[in-house]
């Protein structure tokens, strides 16, 4: 049965069982790791309709097809990529021994060991993907996992706990449900690694807890991902791609475009084009099954408050489609907030909802300075055909990842790392880099039979020439 109690001993039991099992056995073979990943794949395939229904109910309106695309197919892609490549990733890396042992038959390699029992905390906006995508790398590296779904999507959490208890070995993958108090307890335990998707505040709290046991962490934290529209960009194409991104999951994605920087002369044209494109995708918002609802009243009101605050401070707000929020649900039209003042809340806080900022600029260097001078975002987007300007933007800014001439494409790369930097997180998962993230790289030196140090005068008692010999090695 899924774990529903929250006593300290109950919460420690899954980790302790997994760590005991790991200590008692040799590291999992490639075949065993593939079988573990396949069991998760089979669980998703078997219960995909139930998961889509649970997430729809948790959100109060999330199209089942979108859930299948994002959380089910997305997770399956990561799991299958790990399943099909893990044996290659597991192979030791040969390294060249140092002289003179390289000439004497010595050998050196880096072996990749499992770290142990890994805690994965998911979040509500992608309640399966934020658990199962990192789980792919965790299992590929030979680890076991305790996973905790978000309590905000409680139906999904309980469903996952129930079906996992039936289909998965708890010594390999265990599901723990509960609220913030459970997360607080879990992150204070001596796991061998912790993976968290959430806000910066959550990331800081997890790091503080993990530090007590010196547990390494991987944090995916989001941020205000900027879009830089160059003067050479095709505005119609750019607007449609931005609108598609903001329509995705109701803007509730960690790499959703937040602030769009546009040449001042193109502001009105871009705003109109984004509004038209979004209204084409969603002719209405209220009661439209294609529009993903804000996950709860608190999050809907939070974004509404950002927009109201900006309007009260003099910003222009364009709504697409042009309708007022309906009282009976949390679906929202896109609110485009044009040039809000610097002290507006929407300028400082990650929006994470159906709103975006359009910020005019005169020179691209102004934008580069603003982006480079602020917290490092999880994603950065550039639109334009000016290769020199593009390279200048990428060289002078930092971000977790980049998509050029589109939005939110790079996180879908199963064969490339996904993760943040600074305020947007640390570490990464996906592909081989995810395997390496959850492995301990262990250097193994195979010494030759001969050891000439004694006859060369390099062992005590040191002779009169030892110091001179060492000095002779000091050179630029």
C-alpha positions in Angstrom: 0.0 0.0 0.0 1.2 3.6 -0.6 2.7 5.4 2.4 0.2 7.8 3.9 1.4 8.2 7.4 4.0 10.9 8.2 5.9 9.7 11.3 9.6 10.1 11.2 10.1 6.3 11.3 7.6 5.7 8.5 9.2 8.3 6.3 12.7 7.0 6.8 11.7 3.4 6.1 11.8 3.5 2.3 15.2 5.1 2.1 16.7 2.7 4.8 15.3 -0.3 3.0 16.8 0.8 -0.3 20.2 1.7 1.2 20.3 -1.6 3.0 19.5 -3.5 -0.2 22.2 -1.6 -2.1 24.8 -2.4 0.5 23.9 -6.1 0.4 24.2 -6.6 -3.4 26.5 -5.8 -6.2 25.6 -2.9 -8.4 22.8 -3.6 -10.8 23.8 -5.0 -14.2 22.8 -3.3 -17.4 20.0 -5.9 -17.9 18.7 -5.2 -14.4 18.7 -1.5 -15.0 16.9 -1.9 -18.2 14.3 -4.1 -16.5 13.7 -1.5 -13.8 13.2 1.3 -16.4 10.9 -1.0 -18.4 8.7 -1.5 -15.4 8.2 2.2 -15.1 7.5 2.4 -18.9 5.0 -0.4 -18.6 3.3 1.4 -15.7 2.8 4.6 -17.7 1.6 2.7 -20.7 -0.9 0.7 -18.7 -2.4 3.6 -16.7 -2.0 6.5 -19.1 -5.8 7.2 -19.4 -6.1 7.2 -15.6 -3.2 9.7 -15.2 -4.8 12.0 -17.8 -8.1 12.0 -16.0 -6.5 12.5 -12.6 -4.4 15.5 -13.8 -7.5 17.0 -15.6 -9.4 16.8 -12.3 -6.4 18.2 -10.3 -6.2 21.3 -12.6 -9.9 21.8 -12.9 -9.4 21.6 -16.6 -6.4 20.2 -18.5 -6.9 18.6 -21.9 -6.1 14.9 -21.7 -4.3 15.0 -25.0 -1.9 17.7 -23.6 -1.2 15.5 -20.5 -0.5 12.5 -22.7 1.9 14.6 -24.8 3.7 16.4 -22.0 3.7 14.0 -19.0 3.2 10.6 -20.5 4.9 10.7 -23.9 7.5 13.2 -22.6 8.4 10.8 -19.7 8.4 7.8 -22.0 10.9 9.5 -24.3 13.3 10.1 -21.4 12.9 6.6 -20.0 13.3 4.9 -23.4 16.4 6.9 -24.3 18.0 5.9 -21.0 16.9 2.3 -21.4 18.4 2.1 -24.9 21.7 3.8 -24.1 22.6 3.0 -20.5 25.0 0.1 -21.4 27.1 2.4 -23.5 27.1 5.0 -20.7 28.2 2.5 -18.1 31.4 1.6 -19.9 34.6 2.8 -18.1 36.5 5.7 -19.6 40.2 4.9 -20.3 42.6 7.6 -19.1 46.3 8.0 -19.8 48.5 7.2 -16.8 51.2 9.8 -15.9 54.8 9.3 -16.8 56.8 7.2 -16.4 54.1 4.6 -15.5 52.4 5.1 -18.8 55.5 3.4 -20.3 55.6 0.6 -17.7 52.3 -1.0 -18.3 50.1 1.0 -15.9 46.5 1.5 -16.8 43.9 4.0 -15.5 40.1 4.2 -16.0 37.1 6.1 -14.6 34.3 3.8 -13.5 30.8 5.0 -12.9 29.2 3.8 -9.6 25.7 4.3 -8.4 25.4 6.9 -5.7 22.6 5.0 -3.8 19.1 6.0 -2.9 18.0 9.2 -4.6 15.1 11.4 -3.5 13.1 13.0 -6.3 10.6 15.8 -5.4 8.3 16.7 -8.3 6.1 19.7 -8.8 2.5 20.2 -9.8 2.8 21.8 -13.2 4.1 18.6 -14.8 3.3 16.2 -12.1 4.5 13.0 -13.8 7.3 14.5 -16.0 9.2 16.2 -13.2 9.4 12.9 -11.4 9.9 10.4 -14.2 12.2 12.3 -16.4 15.0 12.5 -13.8 14.1 9.0 -12.7 15.3 7.8 -16.1 18.8 8.9 -15.3 18.7 7.8 -11.7 17.8 4.2 -12.7 20.2 4.2 -15.6 23.0 5.0 -13.2 22.0 2.0 -11.1 20.5 3.9 -8.2 17.2 3.4 -6.5 14.7 6.2 -5.8 12.1 7.5 -3.4 9.8 9.9 -5.2 7.4 12.4 -3.8 4.7 13.9 -6.0 3.3 17.3 -5.4 0.4 17.5 -2.9 -1.2 20.3 -5.1 -2.0 17.6 -7.7 -3.3 15.2 -5.0 -5.3 12.9 -7.2 -2.3 12.3 -9.4 -0.1 11.7 -6.4 -2.4 9.1 -4.9 -2.9 7.4 -8.2 0.9 7.2 -8.8 1.4 5.8 -5.2 -1.3 3.2 -5.7 -0.2 1.9 -9.1 3.5 2.0 -8.2 2.8 -0.1 -5.1 1.3 -2.7 -7.3 3.9 -2.6 -10.2 7.2 -1.5 -8.8 9.6 -3.0 -6.3 9.8 -0.6 -3.3 13.4 -1.5 -2.9 13.9 0.1 -6.3 11.2 2.8 -6.6 9.0 3.9 -3.7 6.4 6.6 -3.8 5.7 8.8 -0.7 2.8 11.1 -0.6 2.1 14.1 1.7 2.5 17.8 2.0 5.3 20.3 2.8 6.0 18.7 6.2 6.7 15.4 4.5 9.1 17.1 2.0 10.8 18.9 4.9 11.4 15.6 6.7 12.5 13.7 3.5 15.0 16.4 2.5 16.5 16.3 6.0 17.3 12.6 5.7 20.7 11.2 4.6 19.8 10.3 1.0 22.7 9.9 -1.4 21.4 12.6 -3.8 18.3 14.8 -3.9 16.5 16.1 -7.1 14.0 18.9 -6.8 11.9 20.8 -9.2 10.3 23.9 -7.7 10.8 27.6 -6.8 13.9 29.3 -5.7 12.6 29.4 -2.2 12.0 25.7 -2.2 15.5 25.2 -3.6 17.1 27.2 -0.8 15.2 25.2 1.8 16.2 21.9 0.3 19.8 22.9 0.2 19.8 24.0 3.8 18.3 20.6 4.8 20.7 18.6 2.5 23.7 20.5 3.9 23.2 18.9 7.3 24.0 15.5 5.8 26.3 16.7 3.0 23.9 15.4 0.4 24.4 16.6 -3.2 21.5 18.2 -4.9 20.1 18.8 -8.4 17.8 21.8 -8.5 15.5 22.9 -11.4 14.1 26.2 -10.3 12.9 28.2 -13.3 13.0 32.0 -13.4 12.0 34.8 -15.7 13.0 33.3 -19.1 13.6 36.2 -21.5 12.8 36.4 -25.3 15.0 38.7 -27.3 13.4 39.7 -30.6 16.1 41.0 -32.9 15.6 43.6 -35.5 16.0 41.0 -38.2 13.2 38.7 -36.8 10.1 37.8 -38.8 7.5 39.3 -36.5 4.6 37.1 -37.7 6.5 33.9 -37.2 7.9 35.1 -33.9 4.5 36.1 -32.6 2.9 32.8 -33.4 5.7 30.8 -31.7 5.5 33.0 -28.6 1.7 32.6 -28.5 2.0 28.8 -28.8 4.4 28.8 -25.9 2.2 30.9 -23.7 -0.8 28.8 -24.6 1.1 25.7 -23.5 -0.1 24.5 -20.0 -1.7 27.9 -19.4 1.8 29.4 -19.2 2.6 27.2 -16.2 5.9 25.9 -17.4 9.3 26.6 -15.9 10.7 27.6 -19.3 7.7 29.6 -20.5 8.6 33.0 -22.0 8.2 35.6 -19.4 9.6 38.9 -20.7 9.8 39.6 -24.4 12.2 42.3 -25.4 11.3 44.0 -28.7 12.8 46.9 -30.7 10.7 50.0 -29.7 9.5 50.6 -33.3 8.1 47.0 -33.4 6.3 46.9 -30.0 2.8 47.6 -31.3 3.1 45.3 -34.2 4.4 42.4 -32.1 1.7 42.9 -29.4 -1.0 42.9 -32.0 0.5 39.8 -33.7 0.8 37.8 -30.5 -2.7 38.8 -29.5 -4.1 37.7 -32.9 -2.1 34.4 -32.8 -3.2 33.5 -29.3 -6.9 34.3 -30.1 -6.5 32.1 -33.2 -5.4 29.2 -30.9 -8.0 30.0 -28.3 -11.0 32.0 -29.6 -12.4 32.0 -26.1 -10.8 31.2 -22.7 -13.8 30.6 -20.4 -15.1 27.0 -20.6 -12.7 26.2 -23.4 -11.4 22.6 -23.0 -8.3 23.5 -24.9 -7.3 26.1 -22.3 -5.4 24.7 -19.3 -6.8 26.1 -16.1 -4.6 27.7 -13.4 -4.0 24.8 -11.0 -5.9 26.4 -8.0 -7.5 29.7 -6.9 -4.3 30.9 -5.2 -2.2 30.7 -8.4 -5.0 32.2 -10.5 -5.3 35.1 -8.1 -1.5 35.5 -7.9 -1.2 36.1 -11.7 -4.3 38.3 -11.8 -2.8 40.4 -9.0 0.4 40.9 -11.0 -1.6 42.2 -14.0 -3.8 44.5 -11.9 -0.8 45.9 -10.1 0.9 46.7 -13.5 -2.2 48.3 -14.9 -2.6 50.4 -11.8 1.0 51.6 -12.2 0.2 52.8 -15.8 1.1 49.8 -17.9 -1.0 49.0 -21.0 -2.6 45.6 -20.9 -3.9 43.8 -24.0 -6.1 40.8 -23.4 -6.4 38.0 -26.0 -9.1 37.0 -26.5 -10.7 40.2 -25.3 -12.8 38.8 -22.4 -13.0 39.2 -18.7 -12.1 36.2 -16.4 -15.1 34.0 -15.8 -16.1 33.5 -12.2 -16.9 29.8 -12.6 -13.5 28.6 -13.6 -9.8 29.4 -13.6 -9.1 29.5 -17.3 -7.6 32.7 -18.4 -7.0 34.7 -21.6 -3.5 35.8 -22.3 -2.7 39.2 -20.7 0.1 41.1 -22.5 1.5 43.7 -20.2 3.3 46.4 -22.2 6.2 48.3 -20.6 5.4 48.0 -16.9 7.3 50.2 -14.6 10.4 48.8 -12.9 8.7 48.7 -9.5 5.7 46.5 -10.8 5.6 43.1 -9.1 5.3 41.4 -12.5 8.8 42.7 -13.4 10.3 41.0 -10.4 8.4 37.8 -9.9 8.3 34.7 -12.2 4.8 34.9 -13.8 4.1 31.2 -14.3 0.7 31.7 -15.8 -1.3 33.3 -18.6 0.5 36.6 -18.8 3.6 38.0 -20.3 5.6 41.2 -20.5 6.6 43.1 -23.6 9.5 45.4 -22.9 10.7 47.9 -25.6 14.4 48.4 -26.2 16.6 50.8 -28.2 19.8 48.8 -28.5 20.3 45.1 -28.0 23.2 45.9 -25.6 20.6 47.4 -23.2 18.8 44.0 -23.1 22.0 42.1 -22.8 23.0 44.2 -19.8 19.6 43.7 -18.1 19.6 40.0 -18.6 23.2 39.5 -17.7 22.8 41.7 -14.6 19.8 39.8 -13.2 19.2 36.3 -11.9 20.3 33.6 -14.4 17.1 32.3 -16.1 16.5 28.7 -16.9 15.9 29.4 -20.5 16.7 32.2 -23.0 15.3 32.7 -26.5 16.6 34.7 -29.4 14.7 35.4 -32.6 16.4 36.8 -35.7 18.6 36.1 -38.7 21.5 38.3 -37.7 24.2 35.7 -36.8 26.5 38.3 -35.4 23.9 39.7 -33.1 22.8 36.2 -32.0 26.3 35.2 -31.2 26.8 38.5 -29.3 23.7 37.8 -27.2 24.6 34.2 -26.4 28.2 35.1 -25.5 27.3 37.9 -23.2 24.4 36.3 -21.3 24.0 33.1 -19.2 21.1 30.8 -19.0 20.3 27.1 -18.3 19.7 26.5 -22.0 18.8 28.3 -25.3 16.4 28.0 -28.2 17.0 30.1 -31.3 14.1 31.1 -33.5 11.6 29.2 -31.4 10.6 28.7 -27.8 10.8 25.8 -25.3 12.5 23.4 -27.8 15.8 22.7 -26.1 14.3 20.9 -23.0 12.9 18.3 -25.2 16.4 17.1 -26.2 16.8 13.7 -24.6 20.4 13.6 -25.7 21.4 16.9 -24.2 21.5 18.2 -20.6 18.6 20.2 -19.1 19.2 22.3 -16.0 19.7 25.7 -14.6 22.5 27.9 -13.3 22.6 30.1 -10.2 19.1 31.3 -9.3 17.5 28.9 -11.9 19.1 25.8 -10.3 22.2 23.6 -10.4 23.0 20.3 -12.0 21.1 18.7 -14.8 19.4 15.6 -16.1 18.6 14.1 -19.5 20.7 11.7 -21.5 24.3 10.8 -20.7 24.7 14.0 -18.7 21.9 12.8 -16.4 23.6 9.4 -16.1 26.8 11.2 -15.1 24.9 13.5 -12.7 23.6 10.5 -10.7 26.8 8.5 -10.8 30.0 8.7 -8.8 33.0 9.0 -11.1 35.6 6.7 -9.5 39.2 6.8 -10.7 40.8 3.3 -10.7 44.6 3.2 -11.2 46.1 -0.2 -12.1 49.8 -0.1 -11.1 52.5 -1.9 -13.0 54.6 -4.6 -11.4 57.7 -2.5 -11.3 58.1 0.5 -9.0 61.3 2.3 -9.7 61.0 5.1 -7.1 63.5 3.5 -4.7 66.3 3.0 -7.3 65.7 6.5 -8.6 66.3 8.0 -5.2 62.7 9.3 -4.8 62.0 7.6 -1.4 63.5 8.3 2.0 66.2 8.6 3.1 66.5 11.3 0.4 69.9 11.6 -1.2 71.9 14.7 -2.0 70.4 14.9 -5.5 66.7 14.6 -4.6 66.0 18.3 -4.2 67.9 19.2 -7.4 66.0 16.5 -9.3 62.7 18.0 -8.1 63.9 21.6 -9.0 64.7 20.3 -12.5 61.0 19.5 -13.0 59.9 23.0 -12.3 59.4 24.8 -15.6 56.9 27.0 -17.3 
